[in-house]
């Protein structure tokens, strides 16, 4: 995951769809937020992994949503993120 996150372009909001192992993602997320503190990160996480959201928020995620996510819920989170600026 760290290799994937290290090549992200500058953006206001990054949406990450987490489908595989969460191992190493917290470190990568913290590293991304250190390099790009203004970037808001929204994670889509499988229902079975939702225990992970607390750690993800502490590592710098803006929001962590269970998959499958409702389109209206995703849009609302993205709008809140942009409006919080």
HTML snippet that shows the backbone in 3Dmol.js (N, CA, C, O; Angstrom):
<script src="https://3Dmol.org/build/3Dmol-min.js"></script>
<div id="view" style="width:600px;height:400px;position:relative"></div>
<script>
const pdb = `
ATOM      1  N   UNK A   1       0.818  -1.197   0.000  1.00  0.00           N
ATOM      2  CA  UNK A   1       0.000   0.000   0.000  1.00  0.00           C
ATOM      3  C   UNK A   1       0.853   1.249   0.000  1.00  0.00           C
ATOM      4  O   UNK A   1       0.482   2.239  -0.631  1.00  0.00           O
ATOM      5  N   UNK A   2       2.001   1.237   0.696  1.00  0.00           N
ATOM      6  CA  UNK A   2       2.811   2.445   0.768  1.00  0.00           C
ATOM      7  C   UNK A   2       3.297   2.862  -0.608  1.00  0.00           C
ATOM      8  O   UNK A   2       3.361   4.055  -0.902  1.00  0.00           O
ATOM      9  N   UNK A   3       3.638   1.904  -1.453  1.00  0.00           N
ATOM     10  CA  UNK A   3       4.088   2.235  -2.788  1.00  0.00           C
ATOM     11  C   UNK A   3       2.944   2.887  -3.574  1.00  0.00           C
ATOM     12  O   UNK A   3       3.166   3.856  -4.301  1.00  0.00           O
ATOM     13  N   UNK A   4       1.731   2.362  -3.429  1.00  0.00           N
ATOM     14  CA  UNK A   4       0.584   2.930  -4.126  1.00  0.00           C
ATOM     15  C   UNK A   4       0.312   4.350  -3.651  1.00  0.00           C
ATOM     16  O   UNK A   4       0.068   5.233  -4.473  1.00  0.00           O
ATOM     17  N   UNK A   5       0.348   4.588  -2.350  1.00  0.00           N
ATOM     18  CA  UNK A   5       0.035   5.901  -1.803  1.00  0.00           C
ATOM     19  C   UNK A   5       1.133   6.911  -2.062  1.00  0.00           C
ATOM     20  O   UNK A   5       0.860   8.110  -2.108  1.00  0.00           O
ATOM     21  N   UNK A   6       2.370   6.464  -2.234  1.00  0.00           N
ATOM     22  CA  UNK A   6       3.465   7.403  -2.436  1.00  0.00           C
ATOM     23  C   UNK A   6       3.393   8.072  -3.804  1.00  0.00           C
ATOM     24  O   UNK A   6       4.021   9.110  -4.012  1.00  0.00           O
ATOM     25  N   UNK A   7       2.643   7.501  -4.737  1.00  0.00           N
ATOM     26  CA  UNK A   7       2.571   8.057  -6.087  1.00  0.00           C
ATOM     27  C   UNK A   7       1.280   8.835  -6.341  1.00  0.00           C
ATOM     28  O   UNK A   7       0.975   9.162  -7.488  1.00  0.00           O
ATOM     29  N   UNK A   8       0.536   9.128  -5.308  1.00  0.00           N
ATOM     30  CA  UNK A   8      -0.707   9.865  -5.500  1.00  0.00           C
ATOM     31  C   UNK A   8      -0.415  11.308  -5.892  1.00  0.00           C
ATOM     32  O   UNK A   8       0.495  11.925  -5.338  1.00  0.00           O
ATOM     33  N   UNK A   9      -1.166  11.850  -6.831  1.00  0.00           N
ATOM     34  CA  UNK A   9      -0.983  13.263  -7.187  1.00  0.00           C
ATOM     35  C   UNK A   9      -1.569  14.152  -6.097  1.00  0.00           C
ATOM     36  O   UNK A   9      -2.340  13.684  -5.259  1.00  0.00           O
ATOM     37  N   UNK A  10      -1.207  15.427  -6.108  1.00  0.00           N
ATOM     38  CA  UNK A  10      -1.802  16.364  -5.165  1.00  0.00           C
ATOM     39  C   UNK A  10      -3.300  16.444  -5.428  1.00  0.00           C
ATOM     40  O   UNK A  10      -3.732  16.563  -6.574  1.00  0.00           O
ATOM     41  N   UNK A  11      -4.079  16.378  -4.371  1.00  0.00           N
ATOM     42  CA  UNK A  11      -5.531  16.420  -4.505  1.00  0.00           C
ATOM     43  C   UNK A  11      -6.134  16.937  -3.212  1.00  0.00           C
ATOM     44  O   UNK A  11      -5.515  16.843  -2.152  1.00  0.00           O
ATOM     45  N   UNK A  12      -7.340  17.482  -3.296  1.00  0.00           N
ATOM     46  CA  UNK A  12      -8.039  17.934  -2.094  1.00  0.00           C
ATOM     47  C   UNK A  12      -8.601  16.748  -1.333  1.00  0.00           C
ATOM     48  O   UNK A  12      -8.550  16.710  -0.103  1.00  0.00           O
ATOM     49  N   UNK A  13      -9.141  15.772  -2.069  1.00  0.00           N
ATOM     50  CA  UNK A  13      -9.743  14.592  -1.463  1.00  0.00           C
ATOM     51  C   UNK A  13      -9.254  13.360  -2.214  1.00  0.00           C
ATOM     52  O   UNK A  13      -9.239  13.333  -3.445  1.00  0.00           O
ATOM     53  N   UNK A  14      -8.855  12.341  -1.456  1.00  0.00           N
ATOM     54  CA  UNK A  14      -8.454  11.060  -2.042  1.00  0.00           C
ATOM     55  C   UNK A  14      -9.419  10.010  -1.531  1.00  0.00           C
ATOM     56  O   UNK A  14      -9.640   9.898  -0.326  1.00  0.00           O
ATOM     57  N   UNK A  15      -9.993   9.239  -2.441  1.00  0.00           N
ATOM     58  CA  UNK A  15     -10.926   8.165  -2.112  1.00  0.00           C
ATOM     59  C   UNK A  15     -10.213   6.846  -2.346  1.00  0.00           C
ATOM     60  O   UNK A  15      -9.827   6.538  -3.473  1.00  0.00           O
ATOM     61  N   UNK A  16     -10.037   6.064  -1.284  1.00  0.00           N
ATOM     62  CA  UNK A  16      -9.357   4.778  -1.387  1.00  0.00           C
ATOM     63  C   UNK A  16     -10.344   3.655  -1.111  1.00  0.00           C
ATOM     64  O   UNK A  16     -10.965   3.608  -0.049  1.00  0.00           O
ATOM     65  N   UNK A  17     -10.482   2.759  -2.066  1.00  0.00           N
ATOM     66  CA  UNK A  17     -11.353   1.595  -1.940  1.00  0.00           C
ATOM     67  C   UNK A  17     -10.476   0.434  -1.482  1.00  0.00           C
ATOM     68  O   UNK A  17      -9.695  -0.112  -2.261  1.00  0.00           O
ATOM     69  N   UNK A  18     -10.615   0.063  -0.210  1.00  0.00           N
ATOM     70  CA  UNK A  18      -9.779  -0.970   0.385  1.00  0.00           C
ATOM     71  C   UNK A  18     -10.466  -2.320   0.214  1.00  0.00           C
ATOM     72  O   UNK A  18     -11.515  -2.568   0.809  1.00  0.00           O
ATOM     73  N   UNK A  19      -9.874  -3.188  -0.597  1.00  0.00           N
ATOM     74  CA  UNK A  19     -10.472  -4.491  -0.857  1.00  0.00           C
ATOM     75  C   UNK A  19      -9.607  -5.636  -0.362  1.00  0.00           C
ATOM     76  O   UNK A  19     -10.086  -6.759  -0.206  1.00  0.00           O
ATOM     77  N   UNK A  20      -8.344  -5.358  -0.116  1.00  0.00           N
ATOM     78  CA  UNK A  20      -7.424  -6.422   0.279  1.00  0.00           C
ATOM     79  C   UNK A  20      -6.922  -6.171   1.692  1.00  0.00           C
ATOM     80  O   UNK A  20      -7.552  -5.445   2.461  1.00  0.00           O
ATOM     81  N   UNK A  21      -5.823  -6.753   2.020  1.00  0.00           N
ATOM     82  CA  UNK A  21      -5.252  -6.660   3.363  1.00  0.00           C
ATOM     83  C   UNK A  21      -5.038  -5.208   3.798  1.00  0.00           C
ATOM     84  O   UNK A  21      -4.606  -4.365   3.013  1.00  0.00           O
ATOM     85  N   UNK A  22      -5.344  -4.944   5.038  1.00  0.00           N
ATOM     86  CA  UNK A  22      -5.165  -3.608   5.591  1.00  0.00           C
ATOM     87  C   UNK A  22      -3.769  -3.431   6.192  1.00  0.00           C
ATOM     88  O   UNK A  22      -3.425  -2.358   6.687  1.00  0.00           O
ATOM     89  N   UNK A  23      -2.977  -4.499   6.140  1.00  0.00           N
ATOM     90  CA  UNK A  23      -1.646  -4.471   6.713  1.00  0.00           C
ATOM     91  C   UNK A  23      -0.802  -3.401   6.024  1.00  0.00           C
ATOM     92  O   UNK A  23      -0.738  -3.354   4.795  1.00  0.00           O
ATOM     93  N   UNK A  24      -0.168  -2.559   6.795  1.00  0.00           N
ATOM     94  CA  UNK A  24       0.693  -1.521   6.250  1.00  0.00           C
ATOM     95  C   UNK A  24      -0.040  -0.266   5.824  1.00  0.00           C
ATOM     96  O   UNK A  24       0.595   0.761   5.587  1.00  0.00           O
ATOM     97  N   UNK A  25      -1.369  -0.320   5.719  1.00  0.00           N
ATOM     98  CA  UNK A  25      -2.109   0.841   5.253  1.00  0.00           C
ATOM     99  C   UNK A  25      -2.035   2.004   6.234  1.00  0.00           C
ATOM    100  O   UNK A  25      -1.951   3.157   5.810  1.00  0.00           O
ATOM    101  N   UNK A  26      -2.065   1.728   7.538  1.00  0.00           N
ATOM    102  CA  UNK A  26      -2.030   2.809   8.528  1.00  0.00           C
ATOM    103  C   UNK A  26      -0.745   3.608   8.426  1.00  0.00           C
ATOM    104  O   UNK A  26      -0.772   4.838   8.485  1.00  0.00           O
ATOM    105  N   UNK A  27       0.377   2.927   8.274  1.00  0.00           N
ATOM    106  CA  UNK A  27       1.656   3.626   8.132  1.00  0.00           C
ATOM    107  C   UNK A  27       1.660   4.461   6.854  1.00  0.00           C
ATOM    108  O   UNK A  27       2.109   5.607   6.860  1.00  0.00           O
ATOM    109  N   UNK A  28       1.162   3.892   5.766  1.00  0.00           N
ATOM    110  CA  UNK A  28       1.108   4.603   4.487  1.00  0.00           C
ATOM    111  C   UNK A  28       0.200   5.815   4.578  1.00  0.00           C
ATOM    112  O   UNK A  28       0.514   6.874   4.034  1.00  0.00           O
ATOM    113  N   UNK A  29      -0.919   5.666   5.259  1.00  0.00           N
ATOM    114  CA  UNK A  29      -1.860   6.761   5.429  1.00  0.00           C
ATOM    115  C   UNK A  29      -1.230   7.892   6.233  1.00  0.00           C
ATOM    116  O   UNK A  29      -1.346   9.059   5.859  1.00  0.00           O
ATOM    117  N   UNK A  30      -0.562   7.553   7.338  1.00  0.00           N
ATOM    118  CA  UNK A  30       0.100   8.563   8.163  1.00  0.00           C
ATOM    119  C   UNK A  30       1.195   9.268   7.367  1.00  0.00           C
ATOM    120  O   UNK A  30       1.367  10.481   7.490  1.00  0.00           O
ATOM    121  N   UNK A  31       1.925   8.527   6.562  1.00  0.00           N
ATOM    122  CA  UNK A  31       2.986   9.096   5.731  1.00  0.00           C
ATOM    123  C   UNK A  31       2.402  10.044   4.680  1.00  0.00           C
ATOM    124  O   UNK A  31       2.947  11.121   4.442  1.00  0.00           O
ATOM    125  N   UNK A  32       1.299   9.643   4.057  1.00  0.00           N
ATOM    126  CA  UNK A  32       0.634  10.496   3.075  1.00  0.00           C
ATOM    127  C   UNK A  32       0.175  11.797   3.717  1.00  0.00           C
ATOM    128  O   UNK A  32       0.373  12.871   3.149  1.00  0.00           O
ATOM    129  N   UNK A  33      -0.437  11.712   4.899  1.00  0.00           N
ATOM    130  CA  UNK A  33      -0.917  12.914   5.582  1.00  0.00           C
ATOM    131  C   UNK A  33       0.243  13.809   6.016  1.00  0.00           C
ATOM    132  O   UNK A  33       0.091  15.029   6.081  1.00  0.00           O
ATOM    133  N   UNK A  34       1.394  13.217   6.312  1.00  0.00           N
ATOM    134  CA  UNK A  34       2.568  14.006   6.677  1.00  0.00           C
ATOM    135  C   UNK A  34       3.056  14.805   5.467  1.00  0.00           C
ATOM    136  O   UNK A  34       3.409  15.977   5.597  1.00  0.00           O
ATOM    137  N   UNK A  35       3.077  14.178   4.303  1.00  0.00           N
ATOM    138  CA  UNK A  35       3.542  14.838   3.082  1.00  0.00           C
ATOM    139  C   UNK A  35       2.508  15.806   2.504  1.00  0.00           C
ATOM    140  O   UNK A  35       2.870  16.827   1.919  1.00  0.00           O
ATOM    141  N   UNK A  36       1.215  15.485   2.670  1.00  0.00           N
ATOM    142  CA  UNK A  36       0.126  16.289   2.100  1.00  0.00           C
ATOM    143  C   UNK A  36      -0.936  16.525   3.175  1.00  0.00           C
ATOM    144  O   UNK A  36      -2.023  15.951   3.104  1.00  0.00           O
ATOM    145  N   UNK A  37      -0.636  17.355   4.158  1.00  0.00           N
ATOM    146  CA  UNK A  37      -1.560  17.527   5.296  1.00  0.00           C
ATOM    147  C   UNK A  37      -2.936  18.078   4.919  1.00  0.00           C
ATOM    148  O   UNK A  37      -3.901  17.865   5.652  1.00  0.00           O
ATOM    149  N   UNK A  38      -3.042  18.775   3.800  1.00  0.00           N
ATOM    150  CA  UNK A  38      -4.328  19.349   3.405  1.00  0.00           C
ATOM    151  C   UNK A  38      -5.230  18.354   2.684  1.00  0.00           C
ATOM    152  O   UNK A  38      -6.419  18.616   2.505  1.00  0.00           O
ATOM    153  N   UNK A  39      -4.683  17.227   2.274  1.00  0.00           N
ATOM    154  CA  UNK A  39      -5.467  16.221   1.545  1.00  0.00           C
ATOM    155  C   UNK A  39      -6.346  15.436   2.517  1.00  0.00           C
ATOM    156  O   UNK A  39      -5.865  14.903   3.517  1.00  0.00           O
ATOM    157  N   UNK A  40      -7.636  15.375   2.207  1.00  0.00           N
ATOM    158  CA  UNK A  40      -8.563  14.582   3.004  1.00  0.00           C
ATOM    159  C   UNK A  40      -8.656  13.190   2.386  1.00  0.00           C
ATOM    160  O   UNK A  40      -8.816  13.060   1.172  1.00  0.00           O
ATOM    161  N   UNK A  41      -8.558  12.159   3.207  1.00  0.00           N
ATOM    162  CA  UNK A  41      -8.591  10.785   2.724  1.00  0.00           C
ATOM    163  C   UNK A  41      -9.878  10.120   3.219  1.00  0.00           C
ATOM    164  O   UNK A  41     -10.155  10.086   4.418  1.00  0.00           O
ATOM    165  N   UNK A  42     -10.653   9.595   2.272  1.00  0.00           N
ATOM    166  CA  UNK A  42     -11.878   8.863   2.580  1.00  0.00           C
ATOM    167  C   UNK A  42     -11.620   7.408   2.209  1.00  0.00           C
ATOM    168  O   UNK A  42     -11.258   7.107   1.072  1.00  0.00           O
ATOM    169  N   UNK A  43     -11.805   6.507   3.168  1.00  0.00           N
ATOM    170  CA  UNK A  43     -11.585   5.080   2.942  1.00  0.00           C
ATOM    171  C   UNK A  43     -12.916   4.350   2.822  1.00  0.00           C
ATOM    172  O   UNK A  43     -13.845   4.598   3.591  1.00  0.00           O
ATOM    173  N   UNK A  44     -13.000   3.451   1.854  1.00  0.00           N
ATOM    174  CA  UNK A  44     -14.133   2.533   1.734  1.00  0.00           C
ATOM    175  C   UNK A  44     -13.615   1.176   2.177  1.00  0.00           C
ATOM    176  O   UNK A  44     -12.696   0.623   1.573  1.00  0.00           O
ATOM    177  N   UNK A  45     -14.209   0.647   3.232  1.00  0.00           N
ATOM    178  CA  UNK A  45     -13.685  -0.553   3.886  1.00  0.00           C
ATOM    179  C   UNK A  45     -14.769  -1.625   3.952  1.00  0.00           C
ATOM    180  O   UNK A  45     -15.931  -1.307   4.206  1.00  0.00           O
ATOM    181  N   UNK A  46     -14.406  -2.905   3.725  1.00  0.00           N
ATOM    182  CA  UNK A  46     -15.397  -3.975   3.854  1.00  0.00           C
ATOM    183  C   UNK A  46     -16.046  -3.971   5.241  1.00  0.00           C
ATOM    184  O   UNK A  46     -15.384  -3.680   6.237  1.00  0.00           O
ATOM    185  N   UNK A  47     -17.334  -4.293   5.302  1.00  0.00           N
ATOM    186  CA  UNK A  47     -18.077  -4.322   6.576  1.00  0.00           C
ATOM    187  C   UNK A  47     -17.328  -5.114   7.641  1.00  0.00           C
ATOM    188  O   UNK A  47     -17.301  -4.719   8.807  1.00  0.00           O
ATOM    189  N   UNK A  48     -16.719  -6.229   7.245  1.00  0.00           N
ATOM    190  CA  UNK A  48     -16.034  -7.103   8.202  1.00  0.00           C
ATOM    191  C   UNK A  48     -14.789  -6.470   8.798  1.00  0.00           C
ATOM    192  O   UNK A  48     -14.261  -6.973   9.790  1.00  0.00           O
ATOM    193  N   UNK A  49     -14.309  -5.376   8.215  1.00  0.00           N
ATOM    194  CA  UNK A  49     -13.083  -4.722   8.682  1.00  0.00           C
ATOM    195  C   UNK A  49     -13.361  -3.369   9.343  1.00  0.00           C
ATOM    196  O   UNK A  49     -12.433  -2.584   9.541  1.00  0.00           O
ATOM    197  N   UNK A  50     -14.595  -3.087   9.682  1.00  0.00           N
ATOM    198  CA  UNK A  50     -14.925  -1.761  10.199  1.00  0.00           C
ATOM    199  C   UNK A  50     -14.282  -1.454  11.546  1.00  0.00           C
ATOM    200  O   UNK A  50     -14.233  -0.290  11.945  1.00  0.00           O
ATOM    201  N   UNK A  51     -13.783  -2.475  12.266  1.00  0.00           N
ATOM    202  CA  UNK A  51     -13.044  -2.206  13.497  1.00  0.00           C
ATOM    203  C   UNK A  51     -11.840  -1.300  13.188  1.00  0.00           C
ATOM    204  O   UNK A  51     -11.350  -0.581  14.059  1.00  0.00           O
ATOM    205  N   UNK A  52     -11.389  -1.349  11.962  1.00  0.00           N
ATOM    206  CA  UNK A  52     -10.216  -0.643  11.494  1.00  0.00           C
ATOM    207  C   UNK A  52     -10.424   0.874  11.443  1.00  0.00           C
ATOM    208  O   UNK A  52      -9.450   1.626  11.461  1.00  0.00           O
ATOM    209  N   UNK A  53     -11.683   1.334  11.380  1.00  0.00           N
ATOM    210  CA  UNK A  53     -11.926   2.751  11.135  1.00  0.00           C
ATOM    211  C   UNK A  53     -11.365   3.654  12.216  1.00  0.00           C
ATOM    212  O   UNK A  53     -10.901   4.750  11.900  1.00  0.00           O
ATOM    213  N   UNK A  54     -11.387   3.247  13.469  1.00  0.00           N
ATOM    214  CA  UNK A  54     -10.859   4.089  14.551  1.00  0.00           C
ATOM    215  C   UNK A  54      -9.365   4.328  14.340  1.00  0.00           C
ATOM    216  O   UNK A  54      -8.890   5.458  14.449  1.00  0.00           O
ATOM    217  N   UNK A  55      -8.630   3.263  14.039  1.00  0.00           N
ATOM    218  CA  UNK A  55      -7.195   3.408  13.794  1.00  0.00           C
ATOM    219  C   UNK A  55      -6.938   4.256  12.552  1.00  0.00           C
ATOM    220  O   UNK A  55      -5.997   5.049  12.525  1.00  0.00           O
ATOM    221  N   UNK A  56      -7.760   4.097  11.538  1.00  0.00           N
ATOM    222  CA  UNK A  56      -7.591   4.869  10.304  1.00  0.00           C
ATOM    223  C   UNK A  56      -7.823   6.358  10.559  1.00  0.00           C
ATOM    224  O   UNK A  56      -7.092   7.197  10.032  1.00  0.00           O
ATOM    225  N   UNK A  57      -8.819   6.686  11.350  1.00  0.00           N
ATOM    226  CA  UNK A  57      -9.090   8.091  11.681  1.00  0.00           C
ATOM    227  C   UNK A  57      -7.909   8.670  12.458  1.00  0.00           C
ATOM    228  O   UNK A  57      -7.492   9.799  12.199  1.00  0.00           O
ATOM    229  N   UNK A  58      -7.370   7.911  13.402  1.00  0.00           N
ATOM    230  CA  UNK A  58      -6.202   8.367  14.164  1.00  0.00           C
ATOM    231  C   UNK A  58      -4.984   8.550  13.262  1.00  0.00           C
ATOM    232  O   UNK A  58      -4.126   9.386  13.545  1.00  0.00           O
ATOM    233  N   UNK A  59      -4.900   7.780  12.180  1.00  0.00           N
ATOM    234  CA  UNK A  59      -3.766   7.880  11.263  1.00  0.00           C
ATOM    235  C   UNK A  59      -3.949   9.000  10.243  1.00  0.00           C
ATOM    236  O   UNK A  59      -3.047   9.275   9.452  1.00  0.00           O
ATOM    237  N   UNK A  60      -5.121   9.648  10.261  1.00  0.00           N
ATOM    238  CA  UNK A  60      -5.315  10.800   9.391  1.00  0.00           C
ATOM    239  C   UNK A  60      -6.432  10.711   8.379  1.00  0.00           C
ATOM    240  O   UNK A  60      -6.625  11.648   7.604  1.00  0.00           O
ATOM    241  N   UNK A  61      -7.180   9.615   8.357  1.00  0.00           N
ATOM    242  CA  UNK A  61      -8.299   9.522   7.417  1.00  0.00           C
ATOM    243  C   UNK A  61      -9.378  10.529   7.804  1.00  0.00           C
ATOM    244  O   UNK A  61      -9.627  10.750   8.989  1.00  0.00           O
ATOM    245  N   UNK A  62     -10.003  11.127   6.828  1.00  0.00           N
ATOM    246  CA  UNK A  62     -11.096  12.074   7.067  1.00  0.00           C
ATOM    247  C   UNK A  62     -12.351  11.305   7.486  1.00  0.00           C
ATOM    248  O   UNK A  62     -13.068  11.703   8.403  1.00  0.00           O
ATOM    249  N   UNK A  63     -12.594  10.191   6.786  1.00  0.00           N
ATOM    250  CA  UNK A  63     -13.788   9.386   7.020  1.00  0.00           C
ATOM    251  C   UNK A  63     -13.511   7.961   6.575  1.00  0.00           C
ATOM    252  O   UNK A  63     -12.678   7.716   5.703  1.00  0.00           O
ATOM    253  N   UNK A  64     -14.220   7.030   7.185  1.00  0.00           N
ATOM    254  CA  UNK A  64     -14.101   5.619   6.843  1.00  0.00           C
ATOM    255  C   UNK A  64     -15.531   5.091   6.683  1.00  0.00           C
ATOM    256  O   UNK A  64     -16.310   5.117   7.635  1.00  0.00           O
ATOM    257  N   UNK A  65     -15.871   4.619   5.498  1.00  0.00           N
ATOM    258  CA  UNK A  65     -17.233   4.182   5.215  1.00  0.00           C
ATOM    259  C   UNK A  65     -17.269   2.687   4.929  1.00  0.00           C
ATOM    260  O   UNK A  65     -16.358   2.156   4.293  1.00  0.00           O
ATOM    261  N   UNK A  66     -18.321   1.999   5.395  1.00  0.00           N
ATOM    262  CA  UNK A  66     -18.448   0.560   5.114  1.00  0.00           C
ATOM    263  C   UNK A  66     -18.911   0.335   3.675  1.00  0.00           C
ATOM    264  O   UNK A  66     -19.716   1.096   3.137  1.00  0.00           O
ATOM    265  N   UNK A  67     -18.384  -0.724   3.068  1.00  0.00           N
ATOM    266  CA  UNK A  67     -18.815  -1.094   1.717  1.00  0.00           C
ATOM    267  C   UNK A  67     -19.891  -2.157   1.817  1.00  0.00           C
ATOM    268  O   UNK A  67     -19.837  -2.976   2.734  1.00  0.00           O
ATOM    269  N   UNK A  68     -20.850  -2.184   0.934  1.00  0.00           N
ATOM    270  CA  UNK A  68     -21.034  -1.216  -0.147  1.00  0.00           C
ATOM    271  C   UNK A  68     -21.598   0.092   0.407  1.00  0.00           C
ATOM    272  O   UNK A  68     -22.448   0.091   1.296  1.00  0.00           O
ATOM    273  N   UNK A  69     -21.115   1.185  -0.126  1.00  0.00           N
ATOM    274  CA  UNK A  69     -21.528   2.499   0.356  1.00  0.00           C
ATOM    275  C   UNK A  69     -22.643   3.034  -0.541  1.00  0.00           C
ATOM    276  O   UNK A  69     -22.636   2.849  -1.758  1.00  0.00           O
ATOM    277  N   UNK A  70     -23.586   3.693   0.094  1.00  0.00           N
ATOM    278  CA  UNK A  70     -24.674   4.331  -0.655  1.00  0.00           C
ATOM    279  C   UNK A  70     -24.105   5.547  -1.388  1.00  0.00           C
ATOM    280  O   UNK A  70     -23.293   6.285  -0.830  1.00  0.00           O
ATOM    281  N   UNK A  71     -24.521   5.751  -2.609  1.00  0.00           N
ATOM    282  CA  UNK A  71     -24.028   6.882  -3.400  1.00  0.00           C
ATOM    283  C   UNK A  71     -24.309   8.211  -2.702  1.00  0.00           C
ATOM    284  O   UNK A  71     -23.451   9.094  -2.693  1.00  0.00           O
ATOM    285  N   UNK A  72     -25.496   8.364  -2.118  1.00  0.00           N
ATOM    286  CA  UNK A  72     -25.835   9.624  -1.451  1.00  0.00           C
ATOM    287  C   UNK A  72     -24.942   9.860  -0.226  1.00  0.00           C
ATOM    288  O   UNK A  72     -24.556  10.995   0.054  1.00  0.00           O
ATOM    289  N   UNK A  73     -24.618   8.790   0.498  1.00  0.00           N
ATOM    290  CA  UNK A  73     -23.746   8.911   1.665  1.00  0.00           C
ATOM    291  C   UNK A  73     -22.338   9.323   1.239  1.00  0.00           C
ATOM    292  O   UNK A  73     -21.722  10.182   1.869  1.00  0.00           O
ATOM    293  N   UNK A  74     -21.837   8.719   0.184  1.00  0.00           N
ATOM    294  CA  UNK A  74     -20.505   9.054  -0.320  1.00  0.00           C
ATOM    295  C   UNK A  74     -20.462  10.508  -0.777  1.00  0.00           C
ATOM    296  O   UNK A  74     -19.522  11.232  -0.450  1.00  0.00           O
ATOM    297  N   UNK A  75     -21.462  10.937  -1.521  1.00  0.00           N
ATOM    298  CA  UNK A  75     -21.511  12.331  -1.981  1.00  0.00           C
ATOM    299  C   UNK A  75     -21.551  13.292  -0.792  1.00  0.00           C
ATOM    300  O   UNK A  75     -20.884  14.326  -0.810  1.00  0.00           O
ATOM    301  N   UNK A  76     -22.325  12.959   0.233  1.00  0.00           N
ATOM    302  CA  UNK A  76     -22.422  13.820   1.413  1.00  0.00           C
ATOM    303  C   UNK A  76     -21.069  13.944   2.114  1.00  0.00           C
ATOM    304  O   UNK A  76     -20.692  15.038   2.534  1.00  0.00           O
ATOM    305  N   UNK A  77     -20.343  12.846   2.244  1.00  0.00           N
ATOM    306  CA  UNK A  77     -19.027  12.869   2.886  1.00  0.00           C
ATOM    307  C   UNK A  77     -18.047  13.701   2.062  1.00  0.00           C
ATOM    308  O   UNK A  77     -17.286  14.494   2.617  1.00  0.00           O
ATOM    309  N   UNK A  78     -18.062  13.524   0.756  1.00  0.00           N
ATOM    310  CA  UNK A  78     -17.162  14.295  -0.103  1.00  0.00           C
ATOM    311  C   UNK A  78     -17.480  15.780  -0.046  1.00  0.00           C
ATOM    312  O   UNK A  78     -16.568  16.604   0.001  1.00  0.00           O
ATOM    313  N   UNK A  79     -18.760  16.133  -0.050  1.00  0.00           N
ATOM    314  CA  UNK A  79     -19.140  17.547   0.060  1.00  0.00           C
ATOM    315  C   UNK A  79     -18.735  18.139   1.404  1.00  0.00           C
ATOM    316  O   UNK A  79     -18.270  19.277   1.463  1.00  0.00           O
ATOM    317  N   UNK A  80     -18.908  17.369   2.501  1.00  0.00           N
ATOM    318  CA  UNK A  80     -18.489  17.854   3.830  1.00  0.00           C
ATOM    319  C   UNK A  80     -16.985  18.093   3.853  1.00  0.00           C
ATOM    320  O   UNK A  80     -16.516  19.080   4.422  1.00  0.00           O
ATOM    321  N   UNK A  81     -16.248  17.208   3.248  1.00  0.00           N
ATOM    322  CA  UNK A  81     -14.793  17.337   3.212  1.00  0.00           C
ATOM    323  C   UNK A  81     -14.374  18.599   2.473  1.00  0.00           C
ATOM    324  O   UNK A  81     -13.514  19.345   2.940  1.00  0.00           O
ATOM    325  N   UNK A  82     -14.981  18.831   1.330  1.00  0.00           N
ATOM    326  CA  UNK A  82     -14.642  20.014   0.541  1.00  0.00           C
ATOM    327  C   UNK A  82     -15.102  21.279   1.243  1.00  0.00           C
ATOM    328  O   UNK A  82     -14.372  22.270   1.260  1.00  0.00           O
ATOM    329  N   UNK A  83     -16.302  21.267   1.825  1.00  0.00           N
ATOM    330  CA  UNK A  83     -16.827  22.447   2.507  1.00  0.00           C
ATOM    331  C   UNK A  83     -16.093  22.770   3.805  1.00  0.00           C
ATOM    332  O   UNK A  83     -16.151  23.903   4.282  1.00  0.00           O
ATOM    333  N   UNK A  84     -15.408  21.791   4.377  1.00  0.00           N
ATOM    334  CA  UNK A  84     -14.678  22.017   5.632  1.00  0.00           C
ATOM    335  C   UNK A  84     -13.423  22.854   5.410  1.00  0.00           C
ATOM    336  O   UNK A  84     -12.800  23.310   6.369  1.00  0.00           O
ATOM    337  N   UNK A  85     -13.059  23.051   4.178  1.00  0.00           N
ATOM    338  CA  UNK A  85     -11.850  23.816   3.867  1.00  0.00           C
ATOM    339  C   UNK A  85     -12.084  25.250   4.101  1.00  0.00           C
ATOM    340  O   UNK A  85     -11.183  26.063   3.896  1.00  0.00           O
TER     341      UNK A  85
END
`;
const viewer = $3Dmol.createViewer("view");
viewer.addModel(pdb, "pdb");
viewer.setStyle({}, {cartoon: {color: "spectrum"}});
viewer.zoomTo();
viewer.render();
</script>
